[in-house]
Amino acid sequence: MKYRMLGKTGLNVSVLGLGGHEYRWGSSGHLSNGRFTELNPEREKVVSYALDQGINYFDTTFTEEAQSLGYITGKNRRRKDMIISGMIISACNRCKGKKPPEVKEWLTSERDTRLKLLGSDYFDIFMMGVIDNSYDRALALDVADFFIRTQEEGFCRFIGISGHDHGILASFLQEDIPVDVAMFPYNYAASVRWGNLYEGLDIMKETVAKKNIGVIAIKPLVWTIYGVPCTCFIEPELDIQQGIEAAAAWQSTQDFAQVSVFGVETVPELKTILSSAGQPADAAFLEELLNNSRRFDLLCLNAPRHSAEIYKRVLEYAKIIIGRDLGGDLNAYVKYWKEELNGSLLPPTRV
């Protein structure tokens, strides 16, 4: 396993990290009724295997992920081998309408709940989650102050922020807040500035470099439609694992992000990603997948090969891109696309 220094933190993080909440969308469907409705033995195998292979970064966005990881670390006693990120999801927006004492009380409860579920006294990185265009600046600074106090009191080692819009995050980082780490989408499509989905990435790169802020890449397999993996655009005669291998190979060789977070469901899936790490990326194949992202027929054809959650997302996308509701069968949308829209190439729309 290759390691990189995470900005100014001094933490040596594995180039591949393990996420959590995408796990419930896996093909086997055994967690399809909700986020970690039960502590699944397969997840324990995934985490243990990841540790054995040198992965040391673990992301916990939702409380269910903290619960799952805490349950596992409570059994294997390997907390010292792990760099764990905790997050209060949408912290700024969820504090709207609260008075200052209520803000502090709510944030404290959210923090302490996650630590208790993790079975830990501290986070290595504590994230202000999902900074987006609706955040209130004054409230955000109050929330940031809580994170600073949390660090001073020893409940976290470093402070992070996360979001999906590079420009908004870069703007937020201009504030006088001691942010150590930033987490945001970075993948092959972002690197070539595909379409207009990654506006603001250049200023984000300049900002993190200037401030020596560590970078954690999310959505390594989600390129052009939010929440839909790039493997939905692979030719049907090819195994979708080929797309994962190519993307993982590219991701592991990029120096901009120190660690890339993957969500996996099984040990074989994790082995696929690990075997690709450090290998030469197939640029031609990656470019083909990117070009295929305008192929509406491929998207609809491949959706059933993924999880029910992905199928649902693709169906919502189809309604938007076609401009009408044709029911729950994607074949109807493909038929309309071919007969009424002449199979024209369509730009992705975030859903």
C-alpha positions as CSV (number, residue, x, y, z in Angstrom):
1,M,0.0,0.0,0.0
2,K,1.2,3.5,-0.9
3,Y,0.9,6.3,1.6
4,R,0.8,10.1,1.3
5,M,1.1,12.9,3.8
6,L,-2.4,14.5,4.3
7,G,-1.6,18.2,3.9
8,K,-0.4,19.8,7.0
9,T,-1.8,17.2,9.4
10,G,1.2,15.0,9.5
11,L,-1.0,12.0,9.0
12,N,0.2,9.3,6.5
13,V,-2.9,8.1,4.8
14,S,-3.3,5.1,2.5
15,V,-4.0,6.2,-1.1
16,L,-7.2,4.1,-1.0
17,G,-9.7,4.7,1.8
18,L,-12.9,2.9,2.8
19,G,-16.2,4.6,2.8
20,G,-19.5,3.5,4.2
21,H,-22.9,4.7,3.1
22,E,-22.7,3.8,-0.5
23,Y,-22.3,0.2,0.8
24,R,-26.0,-0.2,1.3
25,W,-26.6,0.2,-2.4
26,G,-24.7,-2.9,-3.4
27,S,-25.9,-5.5,-5.8
28,S,-26.7,-8.2,-3.3
29,G,-29.3,-6.0,-1.7
30,H,-28.9,-7.4,1.8
31,L,-29.0,-3.9,3.3
32,S,-31.5,-2.5,0.9
33,N,-34.0,-1.6,3.5
34,G,-32.0,1.1,5.1
35,R,-28.6,2.2,6.2
36,F,-27.0,-0.5,8.3
37,T,-30.3,-1.8,9.7
38,E,-28.3,-4.7,11.0
39,L,-24.6,-5.1,11.6
40,N,-23.6,-7.2,8.7
41,P,-20.9,-9.9,9.0
42,E,-19.7,-9.1,5.5
43,R,-18.9,-5.6,6.4
44,E,-16.7,-6.8,9.2
45,K,-14.8,-9.0,6.7
46,V,-14.4,-5.9,4.4
47,V,-13.0,-3.7,7.2
48,S,-10.7,-6.4,8.5
49,Y,-9.4,-7.2,5.0
50,A,-8.8,-3.5,4.3
51,L,-6.8,-3.2,7.5
52,D,-4.7,-6.3,6.7
53,Q,-3.9,-4.8,3.3
54,G,-2.7,-1.5,4.7
55,I,-5.8,0.7,4.3
56,N,-5.9,3.0,7.2
57,Y,-8.4,5.8,6.3
58,F,-12.0,5.1,7.1
59,D,-14.9,7.6,6.5
60,T,-18.1,7.7,8.5
61,T,-20.6,10.2,7.2
62,F,-23.8,8.9,8.7
63,T,-24.4,7.7,12.2
64,E,-25.1,4.2,10.9
65,E,-21.6,4.1,9.5
66,A,-20.1,5.1,12.9
67,Q,-22.1,2.4,14.5
68,S,-21.0,-0.3,12.1
69,L,-17.3,0.7,12.3
70,G,-17.5,1.0,16.1
71,Y,-18.9,-2.4,16.4
72,I,-16.1,-3.9,14.3
73,T,-13.3,-2.0,16.0
74,G,-14.7,-3.0,19.4
75,K,-14.2,-6.6,18.3
76,N,-10.8,-6.4,16.5
77,R,-9.2,-3.7,18.9
78,R,-7.4,-2.1,16.0
79,R,-8.5,1.6,16.5
80,K,-4.8,2.6,16.8
81,D,-4.2,1.4,13.2
82,M,-7.0,3.6,11.8
83,I,-7.5,7.2,10.8
84,I,-11.2,7.7,11.2
85,S,-13.1,10.7,9.9
86,G,-16.4,11.6,11.5
87,M,-18.9,14.1,10.2
88,I,-22.0,16.1,11.2
89,I,-23.9,15.9,7.9
90,S,-25.3,19.2,6.6
91,A,-24.3,20.8,9.9
92,C,-24.9,24.4,8.8
93,N,-28.3,23.9,7.2
94,R,-29.6,21.7,10.0
95,C,-28.8,24.5,12.6
96,K,-31.0,27.0,10.8
97,G,-33.7,28.4,13.0
98,K,-31.9,27.4,16.2
99,K,-30.8,29.9,18.8
100,P,-27.0,30.0,19.7
101,P,-27.5,27.8,22.9
102,E,-29.6,25.4,20.9
103,V,-26.9,25.2,18.1
104,K,-24.2,24.3,20.6
105,E,-26.5,21.7,22.3
106,W,-27.4,20.1,19.1
107,L,-23.9,20.0,17.7
108,T,-22.6,18.5,21.0
109,S,-25.3,15.8,20.9
110,E,-24.4,14.9,17.3
111,R,-20.7,14.8,18.0
112,D,-21.1,12.8,21.2
113,T,-23.5,10.3,19.6
114,R,-21.0,9.5,16.9
115,L,-18.1,9.1,19.3
116,K,-20.2,6.8,21.4
117,L,-21.2,4.7,18.4
118,L,-17.5,4.5,17.3
119,G,-16.4,3.5,20.8
120,S,-13.7,6.2,20.6
121,D,-12.8,9.3,22.6
122,Y,-11.8,11.2,19.5
123,F,-12.0,11.6,15.7
124,D,-8.8,11.9,13.8
125,I,-10.7,14.3,11.5
126,F,-14.0,15.9,12.3
127,M,-15.9,17.2,9.2
128,M,-18.3,20.0,8.8
129,G,-20.4,18.2,6.3
130,V,-21.8,19.4,3.0
131,I,-21.1,23.1,2.6
132,D,-23.4,24.1,-0.2
133,N,-24.9,27.3,-1.7
134,S,-27.6,27.6,0.9
135,Y,-25.4,27.9,4.0
136,D,-25.7,31.1,6.1
137,R,-22.3,32.7,6.5
138,A,-22.8,33.9,10.1
139,L,-24.3,30.6,11.2
140,A,-21.5,28.6,9.4
141,L,-18.9,30.6,11.4
142,D,-20.7,29.7,14.6
143,V,-20.7,26.1,13.6
144,A,-17.0,26.3,12.7
145,D,-16.3,27.8,16.1
146,F,-17.8,24.7,17.7
147,F,-15.5,22.5,15.7
148,I,-12.5,24.6,16.8
149,R,-13.6,24.2,20.5
150,T,-14.0,20.5,19.8
151,Q,-10.4,20.3,18.6
152,E,-9.2,22.3,21.6
153,E,-11.0,20.0,24.0
154,G,-9.3,17.0,22.5
155,F,-12.4,15.4,20.8
156,C,-10.7,15.6,17.4
157,R,-7.2,16.0,16.1
158,F,-8.0,17.9,12.9
159,I,-10.8,19.9,11.3
160,G,-12.2,19.2,7.9
161,I,-15.0,20.4,5.6
162,S,-16.8,18.5,2.8
163,G,-19.1,19.3,-0.1
164,H,-19.9,18.6,-3.7
165,D,-19.4,22.1,-5.2
166,H,-15.7,23.0,-5.6
167,G,-16.3,26.8,-6.0
168,I,-18.4,27.0,-2.8
169,L,-15.9,25.1,-0.8
170,A,-13.1,27.2,-2.1
171,S,-15.0,30.4,-1.1
172,F,-15.7,29.0,2.3
173,L,-11.9,28.3,2.7
174,Q,-11.2,32.0,2.3
175,E,-12.7,32.5,5.8
176,D,-10.3,32.7,8.7
177,I,-11.0,29.1,9.9
178,P,-8.3,26.6,10.7
179,V,-9.3,23.9,8.2
180,D,-6.9,21.1,7.9
181,V,-8.6,18.8,5.4
182,A,-11.2,19.2,2.5
183,M,-13.2,16.4,1.1
184,F,-14.9,16.7,-2.3
185,P,-15.5,14.9,-5.6
186,Y,-12.4,14.2,-7.7
187,N,-12.2,11.6,-10.4
188,Y,-11.2,11.1,-14.0
189,A,-14.0,13.2,-15.4
190,A,-13.0,16.1,-13.0
191,S,-9.4,15.9,-14.1
192,V,-10.4,16.6,-17.7
193,R,-13.0,19.2,-16.7
194,W,-15.8,17.3,-18.3
195,G,-18.8,19.5,-19.2
196,N,-19.7,22.0,-16.6
197,L,-19.9,19.6,-13.7
198,Y,-16.6,20.6,-12.2
199,E,-16.6,24.3,-12.3
200,G,-14.5,25.8,-9.5
201,L,-12.0,22.9,-9.3
202,D,-9.1,25.1,-10.5
203,I,-9.7,27.7,-7.7
204,M,-10.1,24.8,-5.3
205,K,-6.7,23.4,-6.3
206,E,-5.1,26.8,-5.9
207,T,-6.7,27.2,-2.5
208,V,-5.7,23.9,-1.0
209,A,-2.2,24.2,-2.3
210,K,-1.8,27.7,-0.8
211,K,-3.1,26.7,2.6
212,N,-1.5,23.2,2.5
213,I,-4.9,21.6,3.1
214,G,-5.2,17.8,2.8
215,V,-7.4,16.5,0.0
216,I,-9.7,13.5,0.3
217,A,-11.4,12.5,-2.9
218,I,-14.9,11.2,-2.9
219,K,-17.1,9.8,-5.8
220,P,-14.1,8.1,-7.6
221,L,-16.5,5.9,-9.5
222,V,-19.3,8.5,-10.0
223,W,-18.4,10.8,-12.8
224,T,-21.2,12.5,-14.7
225,I,-24.5,11.9,-13.1
226,Y,-24.7,12.3,-9.3
227,G,-24.9,9.0,-7.5
228,V,-24.7,6.9,-10.7
229,P,-21.4,5.0,-11.2
230,C,-19.3,5.2,-14.4
231,T,-19.8,1.5,-14.8
232,C,-23.4,2.3,-16.0
233,F,-21.8,3.4,-19.2
234,I,-19.8,0.3,-20.1
235,E,-20.5,-1.8,-23.2
236,P,-22.8,-4.8,-22.3
237,E,-20.3,-7.4,-23.4
238,L,-17.7,-6.1,-20.9
239,D,-17.7,-6.9,-17.1
240,I,-18.4,-3.8,-15.1
241,Q,-15.4,-4.7,-13.0
242,Q,-13.3,-3.5,-15.9
243,G,-14.6,0.0,-15.4
244,I,-13.9,-0.2,-11.6
245,E,-10.4,-1.4,-12.2
246,A,-9.6,1.3,-14.7
247,A,-11.0,4.1,-12.5
248,A,-9.3,2.7,-9.4
249,A,-5.9,2.5,-11.2
250,W,-6.3,6.1,-12.3
251,Q,-7.4,7.3,-8.9
252,S,-4.5,5.7,-7.0
253,T,-1.8,7.3,-9.2
254,Q,-3.0,10.9,-8.9
255,D,-1.0,13.1,-6.5
256,F,-3.6,15.9,-6.1
257,A,-5.8,13.9,-3.7
258,Q,-3.9,12.1,-0.9
259,V,-6.6,9.5,-0.4
260,S,-9.6,8.4,-2.5
261,V,-12.6,6.9,-0.7
262,F,-14.3,3.9,-2.2
263,G,-17.6,2.3,-1.0
264,V,-17.5,-1.5,-1.4
265,E,-19.8,-4.2,-0.3
266,T,-17.8,-7.4,-0.4
267,V,-14.2,-8.5,0.0
268,P,-14.0,-9.6,-3.7
269,E,-15.0,-6.0,-4.7
270,L,-12.3,-4.6,-2.4
271,K,-9.7,-7.0,-3.9
272,T,-10.6,-5.7,-7.4
273,I,-9.8,-2.1,-6.3
274,L,-6.7,-3.1,-4.4
275,S,-5.3,-5.1,-7.3
276,S,-5.7,-2.1,-9.6
277,A,-3.9,0.4,-7.2
278,G,-0.7,1.6,-8.7
279,Q,-1.3,0.0,-12.0
280,P,-1.1,2.0,-15.2
281,A,-4.4,3.5,-16.0
282,D,-6.0,2.7,-19.4
283,A,-6.5,6.2,-20.6
284,A,-8.3,5.1,-23.8
285,F,-10.7,3.0,-21.9
286,L,-11.4,5.8,-19.4
287,E,-12.0,8.2,-22.2
288,E,-14.4,5.7,-23.8
289,L,-16.4,5.4,-20.6
290,L,-16.5,9.2,-20.4
291,N,-17.8,9.5,-24.0
292,N,-20.3,6.8,-23.3
293,S,-21.8,8.9,-20.6
294,R,-23.9,10.6,-23.4
295,R,-25.3,7.2,-24.3
296,F,-28.8,7.1,-22.9
297,D,-29.3,3.6,-24.1
298,L,-26.2,2.2,-22.4
299,L,-27.3,3.8,-19.1
300,C,-30.7,2.2,-19.2
301,L,-29.3,-1.1,-20.4
302,N,-26.8,-1.3,-17.5
303,A,-29.0,0.0,-14.7
304,P,-30.5,-3.4,-13.9
305,R,-27.0,-4.8,-13.6
306,H,-26.5,-2.5,-10.6
307,S,-28.6,-2.2,-7.4
308,A,-32.2,-1.2,-6.9
309,E,-31.0,2.2,-5.6
310,I,-29.0,2.8,-8.8
311,Y,-32.0,1.7,-11.0
312,K,-34.2,4.2,-9.1
313,R,-31.7,7.0,-9.7
314,V,-31.4,6.2,-13.4
315,L,-35.2,6.1,-13.7
316,E,-35.4,9.6,-12.2
317,Y,-32.8,10.8,-14.6
318,A,-34.7,9.3,-17.5
319,K,-37.8,11.2,-16.6
320,I,-35.8,14.4,-16.5
321,I,-33.9,13.9,-19.7
322,I,-36.9,12.7,-21.7
323,G,-39.1,15.3,-20.2
324,R,-42.0,13.0,-19.2
325,D,-43.0,10.1,-16.9
326,L,-43.3,6.9,-18.9
327,G,-43.6,4.6,-15.8
328,G,-41.1,2.4,-14.1
329,D,-39.8,0.4,-17.1
330,L,-36.6,1.9,-18.6
331,N,-37.2,0.2,-21.9
332,A,-40.1,2.6,-22.5
333,Y,-37.7,5.5,-22.1
334,V,-35.2,4.0,-24.5
335,K,-37.9,3.4,-27.1
336,Y,-39.0,7.0,-26.8
337,W,-35.4,8.2,-27.0
338,K,-34.8,6.3,-30.2
339,E,-38.2,7.0,-31.9
340,E,-38.9,10.5,-30.8
341,L,-35.5,12.0,-30.1
342,N,-33.7,10.0,-32.9
343,G,-31.2,8.6,-30.4
344,S,-29.5,12.0,-30.0
345,L,-26.6,12.3,-27.6
346,L,-27.8,14.0,-24.4
347,P,-25.8,15.8,-21.8
348,P,-26.1,14.4,-18.3
349,T,-28.3,16.2,-15.8
350,R,-27.6,15.9,-12.1
351,V,-30.5,14.2,-10.2
